[in-house]
Amino acid sequence: MTNKYLNQLADTFLKFESRKEVTDFLKGIMTPQELIEIPQRLEIVRRLKQGDTQRKIAEDLGVGIATVTRGSRELKKGRFK
């Protein structure tokens, strides 16, 4: 994805005034599987921040260790505040 399109997406999110607007938008542009996977990735990051082990997170969420490791790498890069 080019920076132009990523920036347009970010600008779109900044214009929303309610959670309902955001969820309606996401339901309109994402597949049902993406609606499961994206929030799940946020949960991975939340649990990593809280100190859960990668193995425990993978087991609890039913995801591969590589998915959790990716979240851990991005967290270490400072991408999540």
Residue frames as a rotation matrix with the C-alpha (Angstrom) as fourth column:
MET 1
0.589 0.808 0.000 0.00
0.808 -0.589 0.000 0.00
0.000 0.000 -1.000 0.00
THR 2
-0.230 -0.676 0.700 1.41
0.603 -0.664 -0.443 3.37
0.764 0.320 0.560 -0.91
ASN 3
-0.808 -0.142 -0.571 1.74
0.561 -0.483 -0.673 6.13
-0.180 -0.864 0.470 1.66
LYS 4
-0.848 0.525 0.075 -0.88
-0.427 -0.759 0.491 8.11
0.315 0.384 0.868 -0.26
TYR 5
-0.054 0.885 -0.462 -3.57
-0.159 0.449 0.879 5.48
0.986 0.121 0.117 0.32
LEU 6
-0.238 -0.103 -0.966 -2.50
0.859 0.441 -0.259 4.78
0.453 -0.891 -0.016 3.87
ASN 7
-0.968 -0.136 -0.211 -2.67
0.217 -0.876 -0.430 8.50
-0.127 -0.462 0.878 4.61
GLN 8
-0.551 0.834 0.020 -6.13
-0.524 -0.364 0.770 8.68
0.649 0.414 0.638 3.05
LEU 9
0.053 0.543 -0.838 -7.28
0.407 0.755 0.514 5.83
0.912 -0.368 -0.181 5.28
ALA 10
-0.562 -0.336 -0.756 -5.84
0.825 -0.160 -0.542 7.54
0.061 -0.928 0.367 8.36
ASP 11
-0.971 0.226 0.083 -7.54
-0.221 -0.973 0.067 10.81
0.096 0.047 0.994 7.39
THR 12
-0.221 0.934 -0.280 -10.84
-0.213 0.234 0.949 8.95
0.952 0.269 0.147 7.03
PHE 13
-0.052 0.155 -0.987 -10.54
0.817 0.574 0.047 7.57
0.574 -0.804 -0.157 10.55
LEU 14
-0.848 -0.368 -0.381 -9.80
0.525 -0.683 -0.508 11.02
-0.073 -0.631 0.773 11.93
LYS 15
-0.785 0.586 0.200 -13.10
-0.394 -0.722 0.568 12.32
0.478 0.367 0.798 10.56
PHE 16
-0.186 0.758 -0.625 -15.31
0.431 0.635 0.641 9.84
0.883 -0.150 -0.445 12.41
GLU 17
-0.341 0.154 0.927 -17.28
-0.649 -0.753 -0.113 11.19
0.681 -0.640 0.356 15.33
SER 18
0.364 0.520 0.773 -18.50
-0.912 0.368 0.182 7.97
-0.190 -0.771 0.608 16.91
ARG 19
-0.563 -0.515 0.646 -17.60
-0.456 0.846 0.277 4.35
-0.689 -0.138 -0.711 17.45
LYS 20
0.285 0.770 0.571 -20.65
0.220 0.528 -0.821 3.35
-0.933 0.359 -0.019 15.40
GLU 21
0.800 -0.043 -0.599 -19.36
-0.543 -0.476 -0.692 5.31
-0.255 0.878 -0.404 12.39
VAL 22
-0.231 -0.969 -0.089 -16.02
-0.954 0.208 0.215 3.51
-0.190 0.135 -0.972 12.66
THR 23
-0.523 0.039 0.851 -17.53
-0.131 0.983 -0.126 0.04
-0.842 -0.177 -0.510 13.03
ASP 24
0.624 0.775 0.101 -19.98
0.045 0.093 -0.995 0.65
-0.780 0.625 0.024 10.16
PHE 25
0.535 -0.522 -0.664 -17.08
-0.840 -0.415 -0.351 1.77
-0.093 0.745 -0.660 7.96
LEU 26
-0.514 -0.803 0.301 -14.96
-0.777 0.585 0.233 -1.24
-0.364 -0.114 -0.925 8.91
LYS 27
-0.150 0.553 0.820 -17.83
0.088 0.833 -0.546 -3.63
-0.985 -0.010 -0.174 8.25
GLY 28
0.805 0.511 -0.302 -18.21
-0.187 -0.265 -0.946 -2.04
-0.563 0.818 -0.118 4.82
ILE 29
0.504 -0.675 -0.539 -14.58
-0.842 -0.246 -0.479 -2.36
0.191 0.695 -0.693 3.72
MET 30
-0.542 -0.756 0.366 -13.39
-0.826 0.560 -0.067 -5.50
-0.154 -0.339 -0.928 5.49
THR 31
-0.214 0.402 -0.890 -14.17
-0.314 0.835 0.452 -9.14
0.925 0.376 -0.053 4.91
PRO 32
0.824 0.546 0.153 -15.70
-0.345 0.270 0.899 -11.14
0.449 -0.793 0.411 7.78
GLN 33
0.589 -0.675 -0.445 -12.31
0.741 0.671 -0.037 -12.80
0.324 -0.308 0.895 8.29
GLU 34
-0.378 -0.727 0.573 -10.51
0.404 -0.687 -0.604 -9.44
0.833 0.003 0.553 8.47
LEU 35
0.210 0.557 0.803 -13.06
-0.549 -0.612 0.569 -8.30
0.809 -0.561 0.178 11.06
ILE 36
0.978 0.028 -0.207 -11.86
0.136 0.665 0.735 -11.21
0.158 -0.746 0.646 13.22
GLU 37
0.379 -0.922 -0.073 -8.14
0.867 0.382 -0.320 -11.00
0.324 0.058 0.944 12.50
ILE 38
-0.130 -0.469 0.873 -7.50
0.176 -0.878 -0.445 -7.26
0.976 0.096 0.197 12.91
PRO 39
0.538 0.331 0.775 -9.07
-0.666 -0.398 0.631 -6.97
0.517 -0.856 0.006 16.39
GLN 40
0.954 -0.233 -0.189 -7.30
0.293 0.857 0.423 -10.20
0.064 -0.459 0.886 17.30
ARG 41
0.100 -0.968 0.232 -3.97
0.712 -0.093 -0.696 -8.60
0.695 0.234 0.680 16.42
LEU 42
0.006 -0.028 1.000 -4.79
-0.433 -0.901 -0.023 -5.69
0.901 -0.433 -0.018 18.69
GLU 43
0.898 0.344 0.274 -5.55
-0.403 0.394 0.826 -8.17
0.176 -0.852 0.493 21.47
ILE 44
0.605 -0.762 -0.229 -2.17
0.702 0.647 -0.298 -9.79
0.375 0.019 0.927 20.87
VAL 45
-0.234 -0.715 0.658 -0.42
0.248 -0.699 -0.671 -6.45
0.940 0.006 0.341 21.34
ARG 46
0.362 0.449 0.817 -2.51
-0.664 -0.491 0.564 -5.65
0.654 -0.747 0.120 24.43
ARG 47
0.997 0.060 -0.041 -1.58
-0.019 0.765 0.644 -8.99
0.070 -0.641 0.764 26.00
LEU 48
0.266 -0.964 0.001 2.09
0.742 0.204 -0.638 -8.61
0.615 0.171 0.770 25.10
LYS 49
-0.162 -0.275 0.948 2.11
-0.227 -0.924 -0.307 -5.21
0.960 -0.265 0.087 26.80
GLN 50
0.629 0.504 0.592 0.53
-0.688 0.005 0.726 -6.78
0.363 -0.863 0.350 29.86
GLY 51
-0.186 -0.878 0.441 3.37
-0.971 0.232 0.053 -9.31
-0.149 -0.419 -0.896 29.99
ASP 52
0.697 0.460 0.550 1.72
-0.361 0.888 -0.285 -12.51
-0.619 0.000 0.785 28.77
THR 53
-0.390 -0.862 0.324 4.06
-0.131 0.401 0.907 -14.96
-0.911 0.312 -0.269 27.05
GLN 54
-0.466 0.150 -0.872 3.89
-0.880 -0.179 0.440 -15.40
-0.090 0.972 0.215 23.31
ARG 55
-0.919 0.087 -0.384 3.11
-0.008 0.971 0.240 -19.08
0.393 0.223 -0.892 23.70
LYS 56
-0.663 0.704 -0.255 0.22
0.485 0.144 -0.862 -18.40
-0.570 -0.696 -0.437 26.12
ILE 57
-0.275 0.545 -0.792 -1.26
-0.546 -0.767 -0.338 -15.76
-0.791 0.340 0.508 23.80
ALA 58
-0.652 -0.029 -0.757 -1.01
-0.722 0.329 0.609 -18.08
0.232 0.944 -0.235 20.79
GLU 59
-0.915 0.306 -0.265 -2.71
0.353 0.923 -0.154 -20.90
0.197 -0.235 -0.952 22.69
ASP 60
-0.540 0.730 -0.419 -5.46
0.327 -0.277 -0.904 -18.72
-0.775 -0.625 -0.088 24.16
LEU 61
-0.070 0.498 -0.864 -6.32
-0.613 -0.705 -0.357 -17.01
-0.787 0.504 0.355 20.88
GLY 62
0.453 0.239 0.859 -5.81
0.333 0.849 -0.411 -20.02
-0.827 0.472 0.305 18.64
VAL 63
0.912 -0.241 -0.331 -3.26
-0.409 -0.516 -0.753 -18.27
0.011 0.822 -0.569 16.43
GLY 64
0.641 -0.751 -0.160 0.19
0.576 0.609 -0.545 -19.28
0.507 0.257 0.823 15.25
ILE 65
0.400 -0.599 -0.694 3.25
0.712 -0.273 0.647 -18.28
-0.577 -0.753 0.317 17.21
ALA 66
-0.549 -0.619 0.562 4.46
0.836 -0.416 0.359 -16.40
0.011 0.666 0.746 14.11
THR 67
0.195 0.708 0.678 1.44
0.530 -0.658 0.535 -14.09
0.825 0.255 -0.504 14.33
VAL 68
0.912 0.115 -0.393 2.23
0.408 -0.342 0.847 -13.29
-0.037 -0.933 -0.359 17.96
THR 69
0.020 -0.990 -0.138 5.93
0.834 -0.060 0.548 -12.87
-0.551 -0.126 0.825 17.19
ARG 70
-0.312 -0.063 0.948 5.10
0.776 -0.593 0.216 -10.35
0.549 0.803 0.234 14.48
GLY 71
0.711 0.632 0.308 3.11
0.288 -0.662 0.692 -8.33
0.641 -0.404 -0.653 17.01
SER 72
0.710 -0.514 -0.482 6.03
0.556 -0.010 0.831 -8.53
-0.432 -0.858 0.279 19.43
ARG 73
-0.301 -0.852 0.428 8.48
0.943 -0.201 0.263 -7.25
-0.138 0.483 0.865 16.80
GLU 74
-0.063 0.359 0.931 6.25
0.526 -0.781 0.337 -4.31
0.848 0.511 -0.140 15.94
LEU 75
0.908 0.372 -0.191 5.77
0.331 -0.360 0.872 -3.53
0.256 -0.856 -0.450 19.62
LYS 76
0.303 -0.893 -0.332 9.56
0.773 0.026 0.634 -3.45
-0.558 -0.449 0.698 20.09
LYS 77
-0.448 -0.424 0.787 9.81
0.842 -0.496 0.212 -1.01
0.300 0.758 0.579 17.16
GLY 78
-0.794 0.171 -0.584 7.53
0.270 -0.762 -0.589 1.33
-0.545 -0.625 0.558 19.10
ARG 79
-0.859 0.480 0.177 4.63
0.079 -0.218 0.973 1.17
0.506 0.850 0.149 16.65
PHE 80
0.160 0.951 -0.263 2.02
0.510 0.148 0.847 0.77
0.845 -0.270 -0.462 19.40
LYS 81
-0.675 -0.357 0.645 1.53
-0.273 -0.692 -0.668 3.29
0.685 -0.627 0.369 22.18
